[in-house]
Amino acid sequence: VQLVESGGGLVQLGGSLRLSCLASGFIFSRYSMRWLRQTPGADREMVASISSDGFMTHYIDSVKGRFTISRDNFKNTTYLQMNSLKPEDTAVYYCQSSANWNYWGQGTQVTVSS
């Protein structure tokens, strides 16, 4: 399993970012994916998940209506569209695959300024 996250950056309150997670080393379309985030000193928090076929999604309450998880099984990529960003969304964002929940990529930093 290899996962490479990208798309993070610095954005102002209310702005948007689209994170990408490029997967390799496994048959991407067979496995569910999820995005998590972590702030210094805190545990990683699952933000959103998506089933292998993309038809089922789940979000934590704090991002419902603002974030959208999606996937392109032809491109082996999972996305996280983040709108109406808030300072409390500031974190390092990681993607994971059910192919191996023990694997973590390098993450991508999202910083929301007020």
Residue pairs with C-beta under 8 A, 6 or more apart in sequence:
1 23
1 25
1 26
1 97
1 99
1 100
1 103
2 23
2 24
2 25
2 103
2 105
3 21
3 22
3 23
3 94
3 95
3 96
3 97
3 103
3 104
3 105
4 21
4 22
4 105
4 106
5 19
5 20
5 21
5 93
5 94
5 95
5 105
5 106
5 107
5 108
6 19
6 20
6 21
6 22
6 108
7 17
7 18
7 19
7 20
7 108
8 17
8 19
8 92
8 93
8 108
8 109
8 110
8 111
9 17
9 109
9 110
9 111
10 111
10 113
11 17
11 85
11 110
11 111
11 112
11 113
12 112
12 113
12 114
13 85
13 86
13 87
13 112
13 113
13 114
14 84
14 85
15 85
15 112
16 81
16 82
16 83
16 84
16 85
17 82
17 85
17 110
18 79
18 80
18 81
18 82
19 35
19 79
19 80
19 82
19 93
19 95
19 108
19 110
20 77
20 78
20 79
21 33
21 35
21 77
21 78
21 79
21 80
21 95
21 105
22 75
22 76
22 77
23 33
23 76
23 77
23 78
23 95
23 97
24 76
26 97
26 99
26 100
27 99
28 73
28 76
28 97
29 52
29 53
29 73
30 52
30 99
31 52
31 97
31 98
31 99
32 49
32 50
32 51
32 52
32 97
32 98
33 49
33 50
33 69
33 71
33 78
33 95
33 96
33 97
33 98
34 46
34 47
34 48
34 49
34 50
34 69
34 95
34 96
35 46
35 47
35 48
35 49
35 69
35 78
35 80
35 93
35 94
35 95
35 96
36 44
36 45
36 46
36 47
36 93
36 94
36 95
36 96
37 44
37 45
37 47
37 89
37 91
37 92
37 93
37 94
37 110
38 44
38 45
38 91
38 92
38 94
38 107
39 90
39 91
39 92
44 94
45 60
45 91
46 60
47 59
47 60
47 63
47 67
47 80
47 93
48 57
48 58
48 59
48 60
48 63
48 67
48 69
48 80
49 57
49 58
49 69
50 56
50 57
50 58
50 69
50 70
50 71
50 78
51 57
52 98
53 73
54 70
54 71
54 73
57 69
59 67
59 69
62 88
63 82
63 89
66 82
66 83
66 84
66 85
67 80
67 81
67 82
67 83
68 79
68 80
68 81
68 83
69 78
69 79
69 80
69 81
70 78
70 79
70 81
71 77
71 78
71 79
72 79
78 95
80 93
80 95
82 89
82 110
85 110
85 112
86 112
87 112
87 113
87 114
88 112
89 110
89 112
90 110
90 111
90 112
91 109
91 110
92 107
92 108
92 109
92 110
93 107
93 108
93 109
93 110
94 104
94 105
94 107
95 105
96 103
96 104
97 103
